[in-house]
C-alpha cells in the first residue's frame, strides 16, 4: 500500500506484486478480446517508456484549449519487452478536489494481474478546486470533453495502444464526468465506461442522453455526498436518483422493452442489470448496503478506505472489491461489439 506521494515510493509500488488475496498468476484475456492484442495499433507503437507509475507533470502535460493540462500514467512493467505490442487503455478520473495520484491509489489497477496489462492514464482536473466539467462548481469555459480527446490522441501517439480497447473510469465527480463522456460524441472512441459513486450532474432525466453504451456503476446506500436516493440538489446542482438513472441507461441501450434483472442480496450488496440481444449485462449496477462515498475495496487499503474521515466517508465496508469487477466488465467490450448509435 502506498503511504507517500513521493516519486520513489510510487515507482516502488508500481513494481510490487499483487496484494494478498488478489488474483495471481499469468493473466489471459477473457471474453471477446481473443489473441493477439493489437488489431488496431496506434501510431505510438515501437516507442519505449519508463515503466510503472510516473506523475511528473513537467513531462506529462499537453496543451488543450489553450490550457496546460497534466496527467499521470502507469505503464506495464513488461512494456519495453515488446513496445510494438498494442495495449488496452483506461483513462481514470479522480473526484472533485482530488488528483491523479489519489485515483491511482483508489482504483489500484496495477494490483491485479489483468490490470497490469493496461496502460492507465490519470488526468488532473483544471483549476483550483480540481473539478471536472458538469457541476456548477467546475471551472467555467473549460471543456474536459475536448481535453479527453486531445489526451487520447496524445497517448495513442506516444504509446502502443489498441484503439479498439479504450475505456473510461472514474469516481464521484470523475465518475459523473465519465457519464458525461458516455453521453457525448467524444465517447464514441470508448468501448465501455465504469463509475464509482457517480455525481451525475449532467444526466438528470431519461431524455438528457440518447447514446447506447456499456455502463457499469457502483454506489453505496450510505453515501451522504451523492445520496443513492437524493432529496435535494447536490453541491453542484440537481442529481438523479441512482435507481432511476440505472433504468434510464437500460432504456437508452436496450429500448423501451428493457427489463431489469435483480440479483437479490449477494452478501452486503445486490446488482441490477440489463441485457439485450448479444449484450449480456450491458448495463450493470452494484448497490452496496453499508458503503458510503467510495471506490469499493475488499482489502480496505485504497485511498478512500485509508482516509481519516471515515465517520463521513464510510469506506471501510469490504463486501465488494470493485476493481476486478471493472476489469471483467471492460474485458467483455471492444469498439466492434459494444453498443453504439
N, C-alpha and C positions, 0 to 999 in steps of 0.2 A: 504494500500500500504506500502511495506517495505521501510524504509528510511535508515536503518543502517544494516551493516553486523554483528552486534553483535549477539551472540547466543541467548540472551534473546529476542531480537526483532524478530528473526527468529522463535523461539518457539511460541511467541505470535501470529505471523502472521499465523502459521500453524493451529491454532485452531480457527481462525477467520471465520465468516460466509461469504458466497459469497458476492461479491461486488454488490452495487445497479445495477440493470439491468441485472444481471447474472441469470441463471436458479436457481430455488429454489425448495424445497420440497424433498420428498423421491425419490431417484433415483431408476429406474428399468431398467434392461438390455434391450436393443433393438437389433433388428437384430437376427442373428442365435445363439447367445450365449445360450439363454434359462436359465433355473434354474436346479440345483444349480450350482454355480461356483465350481471348484474343481474336475472336471472329471479326470484331470491328475495332481494330487497333487505332489509337490516336497518334498524332504526329510526334509525341514525346518519346516514342519507343526508341530504345538504344542509348538513352542518356543515363548515366549513373548518378546516384544521390547518396547523401548521408542517410543511413537507416535509423530507425527508431523515431522518437518524438523530437521535434525541433520547433521552438516557439520564438525564434529570433525574428522579431518584427522588422528589423533592418533589412533582412534578406528575404523575408516572406511578406511582401506587400505588392499591391498593384494600384494603379490609378483607375478609379471608376467614377464616372460622373464628376470628374474634376477633383475628387477627394482621394487622399491616401488611405487605402483600406488594407488591413493586416489580417494574418491568419497563422495558425499553427498547423503542422502536418505530421502524421505518423506514417512512416514508410516501412513495409515489411522487412524483417531482418534479413531475409534471403533475396531481397530485391535485386541487388547487384550481381547475384549469381546468374541471372538471365534478365538483363534490363530491357529485352525485347519481348518479354512475356507480359501480355496485357493483363492488367489487374482491374478488379471491380473497385468502384469508388463510392465512398459515403461522404457527404457534406453534412456536418453535425453542428447544430446551432445551440448556443448557450441561452440561458434565461436572462431576463432583464436584470441589469446590474452586474451580470457575470462576465466571464471572459473565456477565451479559448481553452486555457488550461483547466478551468473548472469543469467544462463539459468533457474534456478528455478524461478527467478523473471521475466523472459521473457515469458515462456510458462504458468506459473501460473496454472498448472493443479489443484492444491489444491483449487482454487477459484470457481470450478464448481462441482455441486453435483456428476456428473458421474466421474469426475477426482479424487474426494476424495476417490473413491473406489479402486484406483490403488496404488500399491507400485511403486514409481517413483524413479529411481536411476539417479544421475547426476555425471558422471565420470569427472575427471580432466585430461586434456591432459598432456603429459610429456614434460619436457624441459622448458627452459627459455622463449620461445615465446608461449607456451601453445597452440600448434597446433597439429591437428590430421593428421594421415597418409594420403598421397595423393599429396599435393603440394610439390614443391621443397624446400620450407622453413621449412617443417616438420623435426623433429629430425631424422637423419639417423639411420637406423638399428632398429627402434622401430616399432614393429608390433601391431598396435591398433586392428587389426582383432583378433589376438590371445588374446590380453588383454580383448577384449569384451567377448570372450568365457570363459576365466578364471573368469571374473567378473560375468558373467551369472551363471556359476557353483557355485560360492561363494554365490551369492544372493539366488539361489534356495536351497542351503544347509542351509542357515540361516533364510530364510523367507518362509512362506507358499505361494507358487506360483503355479498357474495353468499353467503348461508348454505348454499348447496349446494356451495360451493368452499372448504371449510375443511380444512386439512391440518396434520399434526404431524411435526416432525423433531427429531433430537437426536443428540448424540454421547456415548459412554461411559455414565456414569450417567444422563445426559439421554436417551440412546438407549434404555437399559433402561427408563426411565420411559415413553418413547413406546410400548414393547412392553406395559408395564403398562396404559397408557391404551387401547391397542388391544384388550386382553383384558377391558376393563371396559364397563359400560353407558354410562359417560360418553363412551366412544369412539364411540358411535353418532352423534354430531354431526360426526364427521370422515370425509372421503371416502377418505383414504389416509394411510399412515404410512411415514416413511423414517428409517433408523437408520444411524449410522456407529460401528463399534467398540462395539457394544452390550453393556452389562453387564446381562444378563437374569436378575437375581436372583429375580424373581417367576415365572419361566417355565422350570421345570426338568424338566418332563415333558410328554408329549403331552396328557395329560388335565388339566393345570393351567390350561387355557384352552379355551373352547368357541366363541369367536367366529369368524366368517368375515370376513376383512379383506383389503384390498390392502396388501401389505407389501414394502418394499424394504430391503435391508441390505447394507452393505459391511463387510469385515473383513480385516485383514492377517494373513498367516501368521506374521509376526514379532512379533505383539502379545504382549508379556510381561505386560501389565496384565490384560487379559482374553484369555487364550490361545485360539486357534482350537480346539485340542484340549486342554482343561484336564485336568490330572492331580490337581488338588487344589482345594479351595474357593477362591474369590476373597476379597478383603479384606472383603467384605460378606456372605459366605455362599456356598452352593453356586451354581455357574453351569453352564449346559449346554454340551455340545459343539456348536459352531456348525453343523456339517453336519447333526447330528440336529435341532437347533432349526429349521433351514430345512425339513427334511422334515416336522416337526410342523405347521408352517404350511401346507404343501402338503396334508396330510391334513385339517386343520381346514377349509380353504377349499374344497378340491376333492374331498374324500371319500377313502374307502379305496382307490379305484382310481387315485388320482393317481400319475402317473409323472413323474419329473424329466426335464427337458431340460438336458443338459450341453453347454456350448459347446466344451470343449477350450481349449487355450492361445490366448488372444487377444493375446498380446504382453505378458506380465507379469501377467496376471490371467485368470481364467475366470469363467463365470457358470453358475448353476444356477437354473432357473425352473420354475414350474408354471403350466399353462394348463388351463382347463376351461370348457365352454360358450362364452359370449361373452366370457369373461375371459381375455384374452391376457397371458401373463406376469404374472398377478395376484400371484404370489409371485416375487420376483426378487432374486437374491443375487450379489454380486461378491466373489470371493476373490482378494485381491491378494497375490502371492507374496512380495515383498520389502518390504512395508509393515508398520509397527508399529501403535501405538495412535493412530490419526489419522483426521481428516476428509481423504480423499484430495484432493490438489490437483496439477494438471499444471504449475502455474507455480512452485510452491514458495514462494508469497508469502502464504499464510494463517497464522493464529496458530500452528497446530501445526508447520508447516514452519519458521517463524522462531524457534521457542522454542530456548533454548540447549542443552537436554539431549538432543541428537539421538542420543547413544550408546545411550540407553534408549528414547527415543520412536521413532526410526527412521521419520521422517515426510518424508524427502527423495526418496523414490521418486515419479516423476512420470508413471507409465504411465496413471493414471486421474484424470480430472477429474470428481469425484463430483457437484458441484452441478448441472451441466446434466443429468446422469443423473436426479437427484432431480426437477428441474423437468419433464423429459419424462415421468417416471412420474406425477407429480401431474396433468399435463395430460390424462392418459387417464381420470381418475376424477372423478365427481361423486357426490353422495349418491344420485342416482337410478340410476346404473349400477354402483356399487361393491358388493362383497359385503356382505351383512348377514344377521343372524338374531336 
